[in-house]
Amino acid sequence: MPGPILAVGPRVLPADGFAEVWIDSGSGYGYVRRVRADRLSLAPLDDGAGEHAIFHLRPERVESRD
């Protein structure tokens, strides 16, 4: 299973349980996606300032097929 992905989103997460975040794709400009806020945790490199935060986005579990 891959590790967390870096994403940038609002420091104060919306109350509805979803946040719109920018995800770096590794090549190109990245993309914006709406993700469940419970999949986000502050990344250690976030400085605690500003209206946006740097998060670790945990990928959803993908069940393997037999």
Rosetta blueprint (number, residue, H / E / L):
1 M L
2 P L
3 G L
4 P L
5 I E
6 L E
7 A E
8 V E
9 G E
10 P E
11 R L
12 V L
13 L L
14 P L
15 A L
16 D L
17 G L
18 F E
19 A E
20 E E
21 V E
22 W E
23 I E
24 D L
25 S L
26 G L
27 S L
28 G L
29 Y L
30 G L
31 Y E
32 V E
33 R E
34 R E
35 V E
36 R E
37 A H
38 D H
39 R H
40 L E
41 S E
42 L E
43 A L
44 P L
45 L L
46 D L
47 D L
48 G L
49 A L
50 G L
51 E L
52 H E
53 A E
54 I E
55 F E
56 H E
57 L E
58 R L
59 P L
60 E L
61 R L
62 V L
63 E L
64 S L
65 R L
66 D L
